[in-house]
């Protein structure tokens, strides 16, 4: 077991309000690589969020990012789908909320939400009430607020747009 003294990515983002595009790109790459490895082993995490992404050290920052909390993880063998509605509001994929059988693509949705937050400092989906939040997620209603996204490249916006797609069959899976 590794000692993770750098704290949560959540706190890192809060301290800085938002990350630079390069930091967000580096962090997203590390998260995608780790999740890709998990998926190759048949493990679906199902609860990717900044609180479950830990920094090994503050000095190394983003470059020491690791995924934690596999409490909701599930082994999904080929052609197996999960049906349990689980995850954290705001990060959970639409197919999970719709109670449809789902696969590994739910993790990529969550990575998209985390990337959105790193780039803008705000979540793509926000409502005061949980049911309204879930309806917003299922409808995939988000936008790139001009003030918050003015310094973000079209390529980064394109990545987010391709991963935050309601239909898991159409969602970028970063493979």
N, C-alpha and C positions, 0 to 999 in steps of 0.2 A: 504494500500500500504506500502511496506517495503522500508526502506532506504538502498540502496546498495552502501556503501562507499568504498568497496574493489576494485572497478573497474572491467574491463572486463577480462575474462579468457585469451583473446588474449594478453593483456599487461602482465599478469602474466607469460605466456609462453615466451614472448619476453624477459622479464627481466631475466629469468632463462635459456633460449635457448631451454631446453626441461625439462620435469618433470621426476621424478623418476618413476619407474614402479609402485610402491605402490601408489604414488600420482595420476598417470594416472588411475590406477585401481579404486581408491576411487572416483575420479571425474566421471569416466565412469559409475560407479554404481549409483551415484546420478542422472546423466543425464538419464540413462535408467529407473530408478524408476520414475522420474518425467514424462518422455514421456509415460511410461506404464500407469500412472495415466491419463494423457491426452487422450490416446487412449481408455481407459476404458470409458471415458466420450464422446467418439466419436470425439475428437479433433485431427486433424493432424496439426502439427506445420508448416512444410514445409520450414523452414529457420533456421535450427540448425547450428550454427557456433560459434567459440570462442567469437566473438563480441556480441553475444546474450546470452552468459552465463556469469552471473555476480556474483561477490563475495560480500557477505554481509559485510565482513570486511577483511582487510589484515591480522589481527592477527589470525583469524580462517582459513584463506586461503581456500584451496580446500573444506574443510568441510562446508563452507558456500555458496556453489555454488547454484545458482538458474537460471532457464530459464526465459528469457525475450523476448520481441518483438514478440507478437502474431499477428502482422499486416498481415501476409500472411496465418495465420491459417485458417483452413476450417473444418466445421462440416461434418463428413463423417459417416452417419448411416450405419448399417449392409448392406453389398452387394452394397454399393455406392462407386463409384470411382470418383476421380478428373481428370480433363483434362487440367487445366490451366498450362501452362509452366511458373513456377515461382521458385524462390530460388536464391541463390547466386552462381555465377560461382565458381567451385572448390569444392562445397559442395552438389550440386544438383545430384540426382540419375539418372542413365542412362535411366530408363523408362520415367522420366519426359522429358529429352532431346529428346528422341525418339518420344515424343508426343503421347505416349500410355496412355490409362486410367491407373491410378495408385492409390494405397492405402497407408495405414499407413507405409508400408515397406520403403517408401522414407525417413522417419525420421531415421530409423535404418542405412541406408546408410550414412547419414550425421553424425550420431554418430560414425560410423566407420572412417570417414575422420577426425573428431575431435580427436579420440583416436590415430590415426596414427600420427597426428601432435604433440600431447602431448608426445608420446613415442620417436619420432625422431627429433622433432623441425622443420620438413619440411612437406609440403603437399604431399600426394601420387600422385597427378596429378598437373603438372605444365607445362604450355606452355606460350609463350609470347603473342600469339594471342588467343582470346576467342574461335574461331571456332576450332582451333587445340586442345585447352583444352577440348572442348566438345567431339571431336572425341576420344581423349585419355580416357575420362571418359566412353563413350559408349563402347569402346573396353576393358575397365577395365584393362588398362595397368599401373601397378605400380610394384615396387619392393622394397625389403628390403635392402637398401644400406648397405653393410657389415660394413663400418665404423660407420654409425649412429645407427645400430641395434645390434652391437656386444654385448652389455650388456643387451639386452632385451631377456626375457625368450622365449622358444619355445611356451609356453602356450599363451603368449601375442600375438605373431605372428600368432598363430593359430586362436585366437579370431578375429584379424583384417582380416585374410584370409577368415573367414567364414561370416563376415559381409559385406566386400567389394566384393560382388558377383553381377555381372551385372543382373542376373535373379532374380527378387524380390521373385519368388516362391522358389528359392533355398537359398536365403539370410537368415542368422540367424536373428530371430526377437526378441530375448531376452525375450520371454514370459515365 
